[in-house]
Amino acid sequence: MRKFTGILCLVLIGGSAGCTTTPEVSQYEAALRQATTCEDVLDAVQEDAIAKVELELESFVNQEYYTRWGGPVAFDDVLEGGSGGAAGSAPPTADGAGAPTGFSDTNRQVGDVDEADIVKVGADGLKLYVIRGNGFHEFDSWPASQLSKVADLEIEGGAIEMFVEGDRAVVFSNAYGVEALDDGDLCQGYYGGGPEPALADIDGYYFCGRSFVKITVIDLSGETPVAVREVYVDGWYTSSRRHGSIVRAVVQSSMQRPGTVPYLYDFVYNGEAYPETREAEILLARAWAVKATEAIRATALKDWVPVWGERVDGEIQEQPVQCSDFYSPAPGLTNYGLTQIVGLDIESDSDTQITSILGQASQVYANGQAMVLTQPDWTFFERGVNSDRTAVHRFAVSFDQQRTPYQGSGFVQGIVNDQFSIDERGGIIRIATTRTTWPDRDTSGVAPDVWIPPTTDNLVSTLRLAGNALELAGSTPPLAEGERIFSARFIGDLAYIVTFRQVDPLFAIDLSNPESPKVLGELKIPGFSDYMHPLGDDHLLTIGRDVDEQTQRDNGTALQIFDVSDPVNPMLAHKALVGEGYSEANHNHKAFNFYADTEIAGDGLLAFPFVSYEGNFSSTLELWDVSAKDGFAPRGAVDHSDLLLDDCGGIGYPVDEFYYQCGYQPQITRGVFISGDDQDFIYSISHGGVRVHDVDDLTTPVATATY
């Protein structure tokens, strides 16, 4: 195991701290080790689990929290308390007449790397595809006046997101009760031991089975969509990217330790008798560590790794673990779990390739050459430091092969907010983080019963690949102490970050020299921006919240345009208050659709769903004219409140009661633009159906189609 040096000071209840030794930490500790055999995989998993046992024991022994009888309780108990959206061009039809001339695409972070969504437009603009519940729905979308649903395909489980490329679609869904791959082994703890019940014998809601991400490849070339491939991966869906016909899904699996490995608190506090002294408690904890280590060494690979399978000749067949693409960091550096990058070519029957990384990833970024995963290191207290950090892993991707080989890893201080806080340019990874630091007992100088809150600041760091290490090239000084990052965007050699506590500082940062990132300018205004979108070369279009600087009252959703033509002096050029309510675009960039006027840089139409809290609950698709020069002008809104289906048992609730009684069926989720013959149409999609309007007349629908 690693050597320990230095001092660890844990923040305690009432502000006191307990000090232990500090592990040496370097960028190279983040580097992943590749397994060559399944025996290597088992060794790596066991070493990691044993390291976690040792860290848990060390934390338990060294903590100084106080129980009911005056001894400490465990520390971890306290801890647990773009370019998308621009107009695309469609190829002409055979006769060259009547085809759409352009349409909007899913709003993407990187232009040539597609991101999955719940709505997709076919490559020629003639088709619209929507997933809803367990249904995949195909619509004829052009001509706009002839909008109609033409086909459905039932998807196993709940559909999450999808891709459409040419005559193929890929749908990701959550599937449960996949008996061919689930032998009920996870039910042992839930049922309190004893014989494990067969899945078919379990009545009612099934809590203890495995959750699978199902990947369904669909052929769209015929009259009706047909599923041609079905892959099941144990875990839950995190994100995905498409490079041409190559689709990569990032799947997380809990990978909990087997039931034969006892838990510390179940062992020490077993419900029969509690230790009466601190010494007895520690003695039991040390005995637990011995038992747990012995149990871990007795496990087999199947006790740990998630299962996966594929439907072959109508039957789901379990597939072997791909041990040669299994990677692990130094033991004990990540939490329990496994991240899997599942790669497949949707245009061929070539084998699925799975790259596995020990530990769970939080954010995913991809461009045309690399996929970057970040893993928060939640063990920083146990490691002996007083601030958080994140491991960053780089994998190579391509447009012609589905394998995702590992390249290198490193650390950055702090935690990553979202995918837009990560970028790569010229081989340099740029990453924005919020760092939380807990006070050191030796320097606090206050009584043990005084709570000392942690502090926050923000950094933009650069990493360069050297061998299998992502070495820290440079970093800004700490920015905006006491605040955290709400949004970030990297454009060329510039980074823009927005932090918030009471006001909204927009920082412009020069990254042209990776070794010396430089803050060029800063602008402070009330509120904050959740998402930033490039508007031409010199402006940023944002959606966020308007917050009163004095009272901290949230006034609702706000649109803003920032002039960043002079990064040293960024300025707020325009602002518009949408109203009291919330948009999915506040937290999901795929709901933000800016349809650019390709002839006038910085001009276009913006569509986004909006839920209003003013008066009665309402859900609309908002449409705004946007101009870097002239600002914002609302065009109007589209409503779907009349599109009530029979999903609520056929009960005809009034519209103002329907949302409460039946959920949000008419809630609008997306807007899509399709153009032709100098005429633009906006297609609004809700859980009730699809409706199309001429953008110059939002009062009279051109056509409506329901599911």
C-alpha positions, 0 to 999 in steps of 0.5 A: 500500500501507499506510504503516508506522510504529512498531517490529516485534519478532519473537520468535526462536529462543532469545528474540532478536527482529528489529525492523521497521516496524509498519503502522498498524492501525485498526478501519476496515481490517477493513471489506470492499469490495463488488465490483460487477463480476467485474473488481472481484473479480479486482482485489481477489484480485490486490491481496490476493495481491500484498500477501501476496507483499510481506509474505512478502518483508518477513518473509523479509528482516527475520527473524533465524533462523539456517540451517546456514551462519549466515544466517536462515531464513524466519519462517513456516517456524518458525510452521508447525512456548441454548435448544435441547433444551427440550421442544417441543409437537406439534400434535394429530392430526386425531382429537386422540388418540394424538399425542406431546405433546412432544419435544426439539429440537436444542440451539441457541445461539439459540432461533429459529435452527435448527442442523443435526445428524445426528438430527432429529425431524419437526415432529409428533414422529411421525418420526425422521430420521437420517443415517449414512455415505451414507444418509438414514434415515426412522423411524416413531417414534410410538407408541414400541412401533412404532419402525421404519425405513420408508425410505432415501435414498442421499446422494452422498458422506459425509453431515455434517449436516441440517435438517428443516422441515415436509415438506422436509429438507436434507442437507450432504455431502462429494462428490468426483470431481464431473467436471462441475465438476472439470477436474483443474486441481488435479492439476498440482502433484500430478503434477509438471507435464506434461499434466493427466490426466483424472479418469477416468484416475486409478487408486486414491485421488484426492488432488488433486481438488476437494472439494465440499459437496453440498446435497441438498434432499429432499421428505418428503411422499411414501411415500419421500424424494425428492431434488428439488434438488442444489447443489455448492459447491467447498470444505468444510463449516463450519457452517449455520443455518436461519431458517424455510425459509431455509437458509444454509451456510458453506463454506470454500474453500482458494483457493490461488494458481494453479500459475503463481505460484511459491512463495518457497522453491521459487524460492530453494531450488530443489534444484539449488543453495543460496545461499551467502550471506545477500545471495544469498538475499535477492537471490533472494527479491527476484527471486521477488517480481518473478516472483510479482507478474508471474504474479499480474497475468497470472491470470484470475478462473477461476484463483482462484475456486472453482466451483459448480453445480446439477443441472438436468434430470439434469445438473450445470451449472456456474453463474456466479460471483456477483460483485456479492456478493463482499467483500474486506478491505484487501489482505494482512489475511487468509490465503489462502482464501474463505468463502462463505455459500450461501443457499437457500429449501428450499420454492421453486426460487428462485435460490441466493444466494452471498455470498463473503468473501476469507479463511477464517472460523473461527467462525459465530454467528447470531440472527434478524437477523444472522450474524457471522463471525470471521476470525483475522488470522494475519499479525500478526507480518508486520504488526508487532505482537506479539499476535494479533487477529480480524476480525469481520464482520456480515451481515444475515439474514432469514426470508424471503429467502436473500441475506445482505448485508454490513453492517460489520466491526471487530477485537477483540484475541485469538482466538475459542474457539467460537460460544458466545464470540460473541453479539449483543443490542440491536445490540451484538456481545459477544465473548470472546477469548483473547489471546496476546502475544509478548515485545518484544525491546527490553524483555526484557532477556535474552540472545538464546539464552534462550527467552521464552514468550508470555503469554495473557490473556482479554477480553470486548469489545463492538462497535457498528455505525457505518456499515460499521465495527464500532467497539469500544465497550468491553472488560474489563481482561485476565482470568486471565493465563496461562490461556485460555477453555474455554467462554463463555455470554451470557445477557441482560446477563450474560456467563459465561466459564470459563478454565483452567490449573490451576483453573477460574475462572468469571467473571460479567461485567455487559454492561448498559453496553457502554462499560464491561463490568464483572467482577462475580464470580469462582469458582475450582474444580479442572477446567474446563467445556467447555459451559455451559447455562442452567438456569432464570434463576439457574443454569448446567448445565455439562459438563466435566472434573474435574482434580486441582488438585495432580497435574493428573490428569484424573479424567474427565467431570464435571457441575456446577451453578453458582448465579449468582442473585448474579453478584457471588458465583457458587457451585458448587451441585452436582457429579457425576463421570460417570466416566473417559471422554469425551462428544461433548458435551464439544466438541459442544453438539448431543450435549447434550440437556437436556429441561426440565420446563416446570412446574418451572424448573431441573428436567429430564432430561439425556441425553448419549453417553459413552465409558468408558475404565474396564475394557473400552471401552464406549459408552452414552447416559447419562441423569441427573435434573437439579435446580437445587435437589437436584443430580444423580441418575443414572437409568442408561445405554443400551447398543447393543453388540449392534447389530452390522451386517454393515459389517465383512464379516460377521465376528462379532468379540466385542464387546470386540474389535469396536471395535478391528477394525471401528471404532465402529459401536455407538457412541451419538451422540445421545439424543432425548426424545419424550413422550405420555400422561404418559409420557417415552421416550428414543430412543438413536441409534448407528451400529448403529440406534435404540433406545427406552426408557421413561425409568423403565426403561432395562433393557428396550428398548421397541423397536429398529430397525436401518438 
